[in-house]
Protein backbone atom coordinates (compact mmCIF):
# COMPACT_ATOMS: atom_id res chain seq x y z
CA UNK A 1 0.00 0.00 0.00
CA UNK A 2 2.75 2.48 0.86
CA UNK A 3 4.63 1.77 -2.38
CA UNK A 4 1.46 2.38 -4.39
CA UNK A 5 0.71 5.65 -2.59
CA UNK A 6 4.30 6.87 -3.07
CA UNK A 7 4.13 6.12 -6.79
CA UNK A 8 0.71 7.77 -7.08
CA UNK A 9 1.95 10.91 -5.34
CA UNK A 10 5.06 11.02 -7.54
CA UNK A 11 2.93 10.68 -10.68
CA UNK A 12 0.57 13.39 -9.49
CA UNK A 13 3.48 15.80 -8.85
CA UNK A 14 4.90 15.08 -12.32
CA UNK A 15 1.58 15.77 -13.99
CA UNK A 16 0.92 18.93 -12.00
CA UNK A 17 4.35 20.36 -12.77
CA UNK A 18 3.45 20.98 -16.41
CA UNK A 19 1.98 24.42 -15.80
CA UNK A 20 3.26 27.12 -18.12
CA UNK A 21 3.03 30.68 -16.92
CA UNK A 22 3.15 33.64 -19.22
CA UNK A 23 3.16 37.41 -18.85
CA UNK A 24 1.66 40.28 -20.79
CA UNK A 25 4.14 43.15 -20.79
CA UNK A 26 3.72 46.91 -21.41
CA UNK A 27 0.47 47.18 -19.50
CA UNK A 28 -0.99 50.30 -17.90
CA UNK A 29 -1.54 48.58 -14.54
CA UNK A 30 -0.46 45.42 -12.77
CA UNK A 31 2.89 44.43 -11.27
CA UNK A 32 5.81 46.76 -11.84
CA UNK A 33 8.12 45.24 -14.44
CA UNK A 34 11.66 45.34 -13.04
CA UNK A 35 13.16 45.12 -16.54
CA UNK A 36 11.52 48.42 -17.43
CA UNK A 37 12.33 50.20 -14.18
CA UNK A 38 14.74 52.57 -15.95
CA UNK A 39 11.82 53.74 -18.11
CA UNK A 40 9.94 54.80 -14.96
CA UNK A 41 12.93 56.83 -13.72
CA UNK A 42 13.65 58.50 -17.06
CA UNK A 43 10.04 59.15 -18.01
CA UNK A 44 7.70 59.02 -14.98
CA UNK A 45 4.71 59.82 -17.18
CA UNK A 46 5.16 56.61 -19.13
CA UNK A 47 2.44 54.25 -17.99
CA UNK A 48 3.49 51.15 -19.94
CA UNK A 49 5.85 49.74 -17.32
CA UNK A 50 3.70 47.03 -15.80
CA UNK A 51 3.11 43.37 -16.42
CA UNK A 52 0.15 41.06 -15.79
CA UNK A 53 0.24 37.29 -15.48
CA UNK A 54 -1.83 35.72 -18.25
CA UNK A 55 -4.40 33.09 -17.38
CA UNK A 56 -3.38 29.89 -19.12
CA UNK A 57 -5.62 26.97 -19.87
CA UNK A 58 -4.13 23.75 -18.61
CA UNK A 59 -4.48 20.67 -20.72
CA UNK A 60 -6.30 17.70 -19.28
CA UNK A 61 -4.10 14.67 -18.75
CA UNK A 62 -5.21 11.11 -19.29
CA UNK A 63 -3.23 8.23 -17.83
CA UNK A 64 -3.76 4.68 -19.04
CA UNK A 65 -2.31 1.66 -17.28
CA UNK A 66 -1.89 -1.58 -19.19
CA UNK A 67 -1.21 -4.47 -16.83
CA UNK A 68 -0.08 -7.80 -18.22
CA UNK A 69 -1.99 -10.38 -16.21
CA UNK A 70 -0.46 -13.39 -17.92
CA UNK A 71 1.41 -16.15 -16.16
CA UNK A 72 4.75 -14.42 -16.69
CA UNK A 73 3.70 -11.70 -14.25
CA UNK A 74 3.17 -13.96 -11.21
CA UNK A 75 4.55 -13.00 -7.84
CA UNK A 76 6.41 -9.78 -7.24
CA UNK A 77 6.11 -8.28 -10.76
CA UNK A 78 2.29 -8.21 -10.65
CA UNK A 79 2.25 -6.73 -7.14
CA UNK A 80 4.62 -3.97 -8.27
CA UNK A 81 2.47 -3.29 -11.35
PyMOL CGO cylinders between C-alpha atoms (Angstrom):
from pymol import cmd
from pymol.cgo import CYLINDER

trace = [
    CYLINDER, 0.00, 0.00, 0.00, 2.75, 2.48, 0.86, 0.3, 1, 1, 1, 1, 1, 1,
    CYLINDER, 2.75, 2.48, 0.86, 4.63, 1.77, -2.38, 0.3, 1, 1, 1, 1, 1, 1,
    CYLINDER, 4.63, 1.77, -2.38, 1.46, 2.38, -4.39, 0.3, 1, 1, 1, 1, 1, 1,
    CYLINDER, 1.46, 2.38, -4.39, 0.71, 5.65, -2.59, 0.3, 1, 1, 1, 1, 1, 1,
    CYLINDER, 0.71, 5.65, -2.59, 4.30, 6.87, -3.07, 0.3, 1, 1, 1, 1, 1, 1,
    CYLINDER, 4.30, 6.87, -3.07, 4.13, 6.12, -6.79, 0.3, 1, 1, 1, 1, 1, 1,
    CYLINDER, 4.13, 6.12, -6.79, 0.71, 7.77, -7.08, 0.3, 1, 1, 1, 1, 1, 1,
    CYLINDER, 0.71, 7.77, -7.08, 1.95, 10.91, -5.34, 0.3, 1, 1, 1, 1, 1, 1,
    CYLINDER, 1.95, 10.91, -5.34, 5.06, 11.02, -7.54, 0.3, 1, 1, 1, 1, 1, 1,
    CYLINDER, 5.06, 11.02, -7.54, 2.93, 10.68, -10.68, 0.3, 1, 1, 1, 1, 1, 1,
    CYLINDER, 2.93, 10.68, -10.68, 0.57, 13.39, -9.49, 0.3, 1, 1, 1, 1, 1, 1,
    CYLINDER, 0.57, 13.39, -9.49, 3.48, 15.80, -8.85, 0.3, 1, 1, 1, 1, 1, 1,
    CYLINDER, 3.48, 15.80, -8.85, 4.90, 15.08, -12.32, 0.3, 1, 1, 1, 1, 1, 1,
    CYLINDER, 4.90, 15.08, -12.32, 1.58, 15.77, -13.99, 0.3, 1, 1, 1, 1, 1, 1,
    CYLINDER, 1.58, 15.77, -13.99, 0.92, 18.93, -12.00, 0.3, 1, 1, 1, 1, 1, 1,
    CYLINDER, 0.92, 18.93, -12.00, 4.35, 20.36, -12.77, 0.3, 1, 1, 1, 1, 1, 1,
    CYLINDER, 4.35, 20.36, -12.77, 3.45, 20.98, -16.41, 0.3, 1, 1, 1, 1, 1, 1,
    CYLINDER, 3.45, 20.98, -16.41, 1.98, 24.42, -15.80, 0.3, 1, 1, 1, 1, 1, 1,
    CYLINDER, 1.98, 24.42, -15.80, 3.26, 27.12, -18.12, 0.3, 1, 1, 1, 1, 1, 1,
    CYLINDER, 3.26, 27.12, -18.12, 3.03, 30.68, -16.92, 0.3, 1, 1, 1, 1, 1, 1,
    CYLINDER, 3.03, 30.68, -16.92, 3.15, 33.64, -19.22, 0.3, 1, 1, 1, 1, 1, 1,
    CYLINDER, 3.15, 33.64, -19.22, 3.16, 37.41, -18.85, 0.3, 1, 1, 1, 1, 1, 1,
    CYLINDER, 3.16, 37.41, -18.85, 1.66, 40.28, -20.79, 0.3, 1, 1, 1, 1, 1, 1,
    CYLINDER, 1.66, 40.28, -20.79, 4.14, 43.15, -20.79, 0.3, 1, 1, 1, 1, 1, 1,
    CYLINDER, 4.14, 43.15, -20.79, 3.72, 46.91, -21.41, 0.3, 1, 1, 1, 1, 1, 1,
    CYLINDER, 3.72, 46.91, -21.41, 0.47, 47.18, -19.50, 0.3, 1, 1, 1, 1, 1, 1,
    CYLINDER, 0.47, 47.18, -19.50, -0.99, 50.30, -17.90, 0.3, 1, 1, 1, 1, 1, 1,
    CYLINDER, -0.99, 50.30, -17.90, -1.54, 48.58, -14.54, 0.3, 1, 1, 1, 1, 1, 1,
    CYLINDER, -1.54, 48.58, -14.54, -0.46, 45.42, -12.77, 0.3, 1, 1, 1, 1, 1, 1,
    CYLINDER, -0.46, 45.42, -12.77, 2.89, 44.43, -11.27, 0.3, 1, 1, 1, 1, 1, 1,
    CYLINDER, 2.89, 44.43, -11.27, 5.81, 46.76, -11.84, 0.3, 1, 1, 1, 1, 1, 1,
    CYLINDER, 5.81, 46.76, -11.84, 8.12, 45.24, -14.44, 0.3, 1, 1, 1, 1, 1, 1,
    CYLINDER, 8.12, 45.24, -14.44, 11.66, 45.34, -13.04, 0.3, 1, 1, 1, 1, 1, 1,
    CYLINDER, 11.66, 45.34, -13.04, 13.16, 45.12, -16.54, 0.3, 1, 1, 1, 1, 1, 1,
    CYLINDER, 13.16, 45.12, -16.54, 11.52, 48.42, -17.43, 0.3, 1, 1, 1, 1, 1, 1,
    CYLINDER, 11.52, 48.42, -17.43, 12.33, 50.20, -14.18, 0.3, 1, 1, 1, 1, 1, 1,
    CYLINDER, 12.33, 50.20, -14.18, 14.74, 52.57, -15.95, 0.3, 1, 1, 1, 1, 1, 1,
    CYLINDER, 14.74, 52.57, -15.95, 11.82, 53.74, -18.11, 0.3, 1, 1, 1, 1, 1, 1,
    CYLINDER, 11.82, 53.74, -18.11, 9.94, 54.80, -14.96, 0.3, 1, 1, 1, 1, 1, 1,
    CYLINDER, 9.94, 54.80, -14.96, 12.93, 56.83, -13.72, 0.3, 1, 1, 1, 1, 1, 1,
    CYLINDER, 12.93, 56.83, -13.72, 13.65, 58.50, -17.06, 0.3, 1, 1, 1, 1, 1, 1,
    CYLINDER, 13.65, 58.50, -17.06, 10.04, 59.15, -18.01, 0.3, 1, 1, 1, 1, 1, 1,
    CYLINDER, 10.04, 59.15, -18.01, 7.70, 59.02, -14.98, 0.3, 1, 1, 1, 1, 1, 1,
    CYLINDER, 7.70, 59.02, -14.98, 4.71, 59.82, -17.18, 0.3, 1, 1, 1, 1, 1, 1,
    CYLINDER, 4.71, 59.82, -17.18, 5.16, 56.61, -19.13, 0.3, 1, 1, 1, 1, 1, 1,
    CYLINDER, 5.16, 56.61, -19.13, 2.44, 54.25, -17.99, 0.3, 1, 1, 1, 1, 1, 1,
    CYLINDER, 2.44, 54.25, -17.99, 3.49, 51.15, -19.94, 0.3, 1, 1, 1, 1, 1, 1,
    CYLINDER, 3.49, 51.15, -19.94, 5.85, 49.74, -17.32, 0.3, 1, 1, 1, 1, 1, 1,
    CYLINDER, 5.85, 49.74, -17.32, 3.70, 47.03, -15.80, 0.3, 1, 1, 1, 1, 1, 1,
    CYLINDER, 3.70, 47.03, -15.80, 3.11, 43.37, -16.42, 0.3, 1, 1, 1, 1, 1, 1,
    CYLINDER, 3.11, 43.37, -16.42, 0.15, 41.06, -15.79, 0.3, 1, 1, 1, 1, 1, 1,
    CYLINDER, 0.15, 41.06, -15.79, 0.24, 37.29, -15.48, 0.3, 1, 1, 1, 1, 1, 1,
    CYLINDER, 0.24, 37.29, -15.48, -1.83, 35.72, -18.25, 0.3, 1, 1, 1, 1, 1, 1,
    CYLINDER, -1.83, 35.72, -18.25, -4.40, 33.09, -17.38, 0.3, 1, 1, 1, 1, 1, 1,
    CYLINDER, -4.40, 33.09, -17.38, -3.38, 29.89, -19.12, 0.3, 1, 1, 1, 1, 1, 1,
    CYLINDER, -3.38, 29.89, -19.12, -5.62, 26.97, -19.87, 0.3, 1, 1, 1, 1, 1, 1,
    CYLINDER, -5.62, 26.97, -19.87, -4.13, 23.75, -18.61, 0.3, 1, 1, 1, 1, 1, 1,
    CYLINDER, -4.13, 23.75, -18.61, -4.48, 20.67, -20.72, 0.3, 1, 1, 1, 1, 1, 1,
    CYLINDER, -4.48, 20.67, -20.72, -6.30, 17.70, -19.28, 0.3, 1, 1, 1, 1, 1, 1,
    CYLINDER, -6.30, 17.70, -19.28, -4.10, 14.67, -18.75, 0.3, 1, 1, 1, 1, 1, 1,
    CYLINDER, -4.10, 14.67, -18.75, -5.21, 11.11, -19.29, 0.3, 1, 1, 1, 1, 1, 1,
    CYLINDER, -5.21, 11.11, -19.29, -3.23, 8.23, -17.83, 0.3, 1, 1, 1, 1, 1, 1,
    CYLINDER, -3.23, 8.23, -17.83, -3.76, 4.68, -19.04, 0.3, 1, 1, 1, 1, 1, 1,
    CYLINDER, -3.76, 4.68, -19.04, -2.31, 1.66, -17.28, 0.3, 1, 1, 1, 1, 1, 1,
    CYLINDER, -2.31, 1.66, -17.28, -1.89, -1.58, -19.19, 0.3, 1, 1, 1, 1, 1, 1,
    CYLINDER, -1.89, -1.58, -19.19, -1.21, -4.47, -16.83, 0.3, 1, 1, 1, 1, 1, 1,
    CYLINDER, -1.21, -4.47, -16.83, -0.08, -7.80, -18.22, 0.3, 1, 1, 1, 1, 1, 1,
    CYLINDER, -0.08, -7.80, -18.22, -1.99, -10.38, -16.21, 0.3, 1, 1, 1, 1, 1, 1,
    CYLINDER, -1.99, -10.38, -16.21, -0.46, -13.39, -17.92, 0.3, 1, 1, 1, 1, 1, 1,
    CYLINDER, -0.46, -13.39, -17.92, 1.41, -16.15, -16.16, 0.3, 1, 1, 1, 1, 1, 1,
    CYLINDER, 1.41, -16.15, -16.16, 4.75, -14.42, -16.69, 0.3, 1, 1, 1, 1, 1, 1,
    CYLINDER, 4.75, -14.42, -16.69, 3.70, -11.70, -14.25, 0.3, 1, 1, 1, 1, 1, 1,
    CYLINDER, 3.70, -11.70, -14.25, 3.17, -13.96, -11.21, 0.3, 1, 1, 1, 1, 1, 1,
    CYLINDER, 3.17, -13.96, -11.21, 4.55, -13.00, -7.84, 0.3, 1, 1, 1, 1, 1, 1,
    CYLINDER, 4.55, -13.00, -7.84, 6.41, -9.78, -7.24, 0.3, 1, 1, 1, 1, 1, 1,
    CYLINDER, 6.41, -9.78, -7.24, 6.11, -8.28, -10.76, 0.3, 1, 1, 1, 1, 1, 1,
    CYLINDER, 6.11, -8.28, -10.76, 2.29, -8.21, -10.65, 0.3, 1, 1, 1, 1, 1, 1,
    CYLINDER, 2.29, -8.21, -10.65, 2.25, -6.73, -7.14, 0.3, 1, 1, 1, 1, 1, 1,
    CYLINDER, 2.25, -6.73, -7.14, 4.62, -3.97, -8.27, 0.3, 1, 1, 1, 1, 1, 1,
    CYLINDER, 4.62, -3.97, -8.27, 2.47, -3.29, -11.35, 0.3, 1, 1, 1, 1, 1, 1,
]
cmd.load_cgo(trace, "trace")
